[in-house]
Amino acid sequence: MLLIRSFDSHAKDLVLRGKIPGGMHSYIGEEAVAVGVCEAIREDDYVYGTHRAHGHCIAKGLSVREMMAELFGKKTGYCKGKGGTMHLAYPRLGMLGANGMVGGGLPLSVGAGLSIKLRGTDQVCVSFFGDGAVAQGVFHEALNLASLWRLPVVFVCENNLYSEGTYISRYLSAKCIADFASPYRMPGVSLDGNDVIAVYENAVESVKRAREGEGPTLMECVTYRWEGHQTGDPWWTYRSKEEVEEWKMKCPIKRLRAKLLEEGILSDQEVMKIDMEVEHEIEEAARFAEESPWPDLEDALRDIFASAYY
């Protein structure tokens, strides 16, 4: 969680300084969801992320060096500089891709689940999506097909209460997103998305069901993004500073740190050591990215078509 927090903090600063082109969607505040879920799956399991996917990628095991280089648009990035922040992918570690379209990963995760079933493996596919995606028709289509075909897909809704700048009660009549599971005959659970242990424990059960051929599960993780929808977003125009500060008091990292210290699992010195190691790793990743070469002009039309690997 610290690695994700530090990565996004540094990346945001680099965007504002003009080092990283374009913008980015920060995952700060939501770290417990990606970490709790990805801790419950294997390296060969699949993940589809959202436009806010840095946390998903890091939790799945991707290197922050190659990720940072990708954000810079450099040749050493995971997608050789062509994917950028919203299209990070590395199939060799099961990260099938982030997606710039709201809800865009949902049907793809059903396809991955169908592939698993047809090939007869015991893999699982995790599909992360935001609360805004629930208002898309493809959300219902994906849940329906996954349930109908009993596919090994775990649907993880990162409910951060806002679809860009619109509060959830203004675009969704349902009180609880997990309730959408029932019509599609799958288990649904709503939980504290800032409690990494609660997320992990629920993910373990959902993944177990999927791996044993019992079909999909819908997990609603209620959390909060501290930053705006993206860099440059005037978040103070649609939510109050008091609301943001209230949610910062529920910081998933501080909560876990306090628990580990209280139970004697970590000492203050060990916490400081982890903080320093993470900071050094991210600073080194930024240096690596900045010093890496740009793609060659002739690379522009390479890697356009899928190879036999896929």
C-alpha positions in Angstrom: 0.0 0.0 0.0 2.9 2.4 0.7 4.4 1.6 -2.6 1.2 2.5 -4.4 0.8 5.7 -2.3 4.3 6.8 -3.0 4.2 5.9 -6.7 1.0 8.0 -7.3 2.3 10.9 -5.2 5.5 11.1 -7.2 3.7 10.5 -10.5 1.3 13.3 -9.8 4.2 15.7 -9.0 5.9 14.6 -12.2 2.7 15.3 -14.2 2.4 18.8 -12.7 6.1 19.5 -13.5 5.5 18.5 -17.1 7.8 15.4 -16.9 5.0 13.0 -17.6 2.8 14.0 -20.6 -0.9 14.3 -20.2 -2.6 13.6 -16.9 -3.3 10.7 -14.6 -6.0 9.4 -12.3 -4.7 8.9 -8.8 -5.4 5.8 -6.7 -4.4 7.5 -3.4 -6.8 6.5 -0.7 -8.0 3.3 -2.3 -4.9 1.2 -1.8 -6.5 -1.4 0.5 -8.8 -2.6 -2.3 -6.1 -3.6 -4.8 -3.8 -5.0 -2.2 -6.4 -7.0 -0.3 -7.8 -8.5 -3.5 -4.5 -9.2 -5.3 -3.0 -10.8 -2.2 -5.7 -13.5 -2.5 -4.9 -14.5 -6.1 -2.0 -16.3 -7.8 0.6 -15.0 -10.2 -1.1 -16.9 -13.1 -4.5 -15.4 -12.3 -5.8 -12.5 -14.4 -6.6 -8.9 -13.6 -8.4 -6.2 -15.5 -7.9 -2.7 -14.2 -9.6 0.7 -14.7 -8.4 4.1 -15.8 -7.2 4.4 -12.2 -5.0 1.2 -12.4 -1.6 2.0 -11.0 -2.6 0.3 -7.7 -3.9 -2.8 -9.5 -0.7 -3.1 -11.4 1.6 -2.7 -8.4 -0.5 -5.1 -6.3 -0.4 -7.7 -9.1 3.4 -7.5 -8.9 4.5 -5.2 -11.8 7.7 -3.3 -11.3 7.5 0.4 -10.5 10.5 1.0 -12.8 8.9 -0.2 -15.9 5.6 1.3 -14.9 7.1 4.8 -14.4 8.9 4.5 -17.7 5.6 3.7 -19.4 4.0 6.8 -17.9 6.9 8.8 -19.3 6.3 7.3 -22.7 9.7 5.7 -22.8 10.9 2.6 -24.7 11.7 0.7 -21.4 8.1 0.8 -20.3 5.9 -2.3 -20.1 4.1 -1.3 -23.4 7.2 0.4 -24.8 5.7 3.8 -24.2 2.5 3.2 -26.2 0.1 2.4 -23.3 0.7 5.2 -20.9 -1.1 5.5 -17.6 -4.5 4.3 -18.7 -3.4 1.3 -20.8 -0.8 -0.5 -18.7 -0.6 -4.2 -19.4 1.8 -7.1 -18.8 0.1 -10.5 -19.6 3.1 -12.5 -18.4 2.1 -11.5 -14.8 -1.6 -11.8 -15.5 -2.2 -8.0 -15.8 -4.3 -8.1 -19.0 -4.8 -4.4 -19.1 -6.1 -1.2 -17.7 -8.9 0.5 -19.6 -9.7 4.1 -20.3 -13.4 3.4 -20.9 -15.7 3.4 -17.9 -16.7 -0.3 -17.4 -14.6 -1.3 -20.4 -12.9 -4.1 -18.5 -16.1 -5.8 -17.5 -16.9 -7.7 -20.8 -13.2 -8.4 -21.3 -13.0 -10.1 -17.9 -16.0 -12.3 -19.0 -14.0 -13.3 -22.0 -11.0 -14.1 -19.9 -13.2 -16.2 -17.6 -14.6 -18.1 -20.6 -11.1 -18.7 -21.8 -10.2 -20.2 -18.4 -13.3 -22.5 -18.5 -12.7 -23.6 -22.1 -9.0 -24.4 -21.4 -9.9 -26.3 -18.2 -7.5 -24.5 -15.9 -8.2 -23.4 -12.3 -7.3 -19.8 -12.8 -9.5 -16.8 -11.7 -10.0 -13.4 -13.3 -10.5 -10.3 -11.2 -12.4 -7.4 -12.7 -11.9 -4.0 -11.0 -14.4 -1.2 -11.8 -15.7 1.9 -10.3 -19.1 2.8 -9.0 -19.8 4.8 -12.2 -19.5 1.7 -14.3 -22.6 0.3 -12.5 -24.7 2.8 -14.5 -23.4 1.3 -17.8 -25.4 -1.5 -19.5 -22.3 -3.6 -19.9 -22.1 -4.1 -16.1 -25.4 -6.0 -16.2 -24.5 -7.9 -19.3 -21.2 -9.0 -17.8 -22.7 -10.2 -14.5 -25.5 -12.0 -16.4 -23.2 -13.9 -18.7 -20.7 -14.7 -16.0 -23.4 -16.2 -13.8 -25.2 -18.0 -16.7 -21.9 -19.7 -17.7 -20.6 -20.0 -14.1 -17.4 -18.3 -15.0 -14.5 -17.9 -12.5 -14.7 -14.1 -12.4 -14.6 -11.9 -9.2 -16.2 -8.5 -9.8 -14.7 -5.9 -7.6 -16.5 -2.6 -7.4 -14.3 0.2 -6.0 -17.1 2.4 -4.8 -15.4 5.8 -4.1 -18.8 7.5 -4.1 -18.2 9.7 -7.1 -18.6 9.1 -10.8 -16.1 11.8 -11.9 -17.8 14.8 -10.3 -21.3 13.3 -9.6 -22.2 11.9 -6.2 -23.5 8.3 -6.3 -27.1 9.1 -5.1 -27.6 11.4 -8.0 -27.1 8.8 -10.7 -27.9 5.4 -9.0 -31.2 4.6 -7.4 -29.9 1.5 -5.6 -28.7 2.0 -2.0 -26.1 -0.8 -2.2 -24.2 -1.9 -5.3 -23.8 -5.4 -3.8 -27.6 -5.8 -4.1 -27.2 -6.1 -7.9 -25.7 -9.6 -7.3 -29.0 -11.2 -6.3 -30.9 -10.9 -9.7 -27.9 -12.5 -11.4 -27.8 -15.4 -8.8 -24.4 -14.8 -7.4 -23.2 -13.8 -3.9 -22.8 -10.1 -3.3 -21.0 -8.4 -0.3 -20.6 -4.8 0.6 -17.6 -4.1 2.9 -15.2 -1.4 4.2 -12.8 -0.9 1.3 -10.4 0.9 3.6 -9.8 -2.2 5.7 -7.2 -4.3 3.9 -7.8 -7.3 6.1 -11.5 -7.3 5.5 -11.0 -7.0 1.8 -8.4 -9.8 1.8 -10.7 -12.2 3.8 -13.6 -11.6 1.5 -11.5 -11.9 -1.6 -10.2 -15.3 -0.4 -13.7 -16.6 -0.2 -14.7 -15.2 -3.5 -11.6 -16.5 -5.2 -12.1 -19.9 -3.6 -15.7 -20.1 -5.0 -14.5 -19.2 -8.5 -11.6 -21.6 -8.5 -13.8 -24.5 -7.4 -16.2 -23.9 -10.3 -19.0 -22.2 -8.3 -19.1 -19.1 -10.5 -18.7 -15.3 -9.9 -19.0 -13.1 -6.9 -19.7 -9.3 -6.7 -17.6 -7.5 -4.1 -18.5 -3.8 -3.3 -15.5 -2.1 -1.5 -16.6 1.3 -0.2 -13.6 3.6 -0.3 -12.7 7.1 -1.3 -10.2 8.8 -3.6 -8.4 11.7 -1.9 -7.5 13.5 -5.1 -9.8 14.7 -7.9 -11.0 12.5 -10.7 -7.7 13.4 -12.5 -4.9 15.8 -12.2 -6.2 19.3 -12.7 -9.7 18.4 -11.6 -11.3 21.2 -9.4 -12.6 18.6 -6.8 -13.5 21.4 -4.4 -16.4 22.4 -6.7 -18.4 19.2 -6.1 -17.3 18.0 -2.6 -16.3 19.8 0.5 -12.9 20.0 2.1 -14.5 18.7 5.3 -15.7 15.6 3.5 -12.2 14.9 2.1 -10.6 15.4 5.5 -13.1 13.1 7.2 -12.2 10.3 4.8 -8.4 11.0 5.2 -9.0 10.1 8.9 -10.0 6.6 7.6 -6.7 6.2 5.7 -6.2 2.5 5.0 -2.4 2.7 5.5 -2.6 4.4 8.9 -5.2 1.9 10.0 -3.1 -1.1 9.2 0.0 0.5 10.6 -1.7 1.2 13.9 -2.9 -2.4 14.0 0.5 -3.8 13.3 2.2 -1.6 15.9 -0.5 -2.3 18.5 -0.1 -6.1 18.0 3.7 -6.0 18.1 4.0 -7.3 14.5 6.1 -4.2 13.5 8.1 -1.8 15.6 8.4 2.0 15.0 11.9 1.4 13.6 10.7 -1.2 11.1 7.9 1.1 10.0 10.5 3.9 9.4 12.7 1.4 7.5 9.9 0.4 5.2 9.0 4.1 4.6 12.6 4.8 3.6 12.9 1.7 1.3 9.7 2.6 -0.5 10.7 6.2 -1.0 14.1 5.1 -2.3 12.5 2.6 -4.7 10.2 5.2 -6.2 12.9 7.8 -6.6 15.1 5.3 -8.3 12.1 4.4 -10.6 11.7 8.0 -11.5 15.4 8.4 -12.3 15.3 5.2 -14.5 12.3 6.5 -16.4 13.8 10.0 -17.0 17.1 8.5 -18.2 15.5 5.9 -20.4 15.5 6.4 -24.2 12.4 7.5 -26.2 11.0 5.0 -28.7 12.4 5.1 -32.2 10.3 6.6 -34.9 10.1 3.2 -36.7 8.6 1.7 -33.6 5.4 3.5 -34.1 3.7 0.8 -36.2 5.2 -2.2 -34.4 3.3 -4.3 -31.9 0.0 -3.2 -33.5 -1.2 -6.8 -34.1 -1.4 -9.6 -31.6 1.4 -12.2 -31.7 1.0 -15.9 -31.3 1.9 -15.4 -27.6 -1.6 -14.0 -27.0 
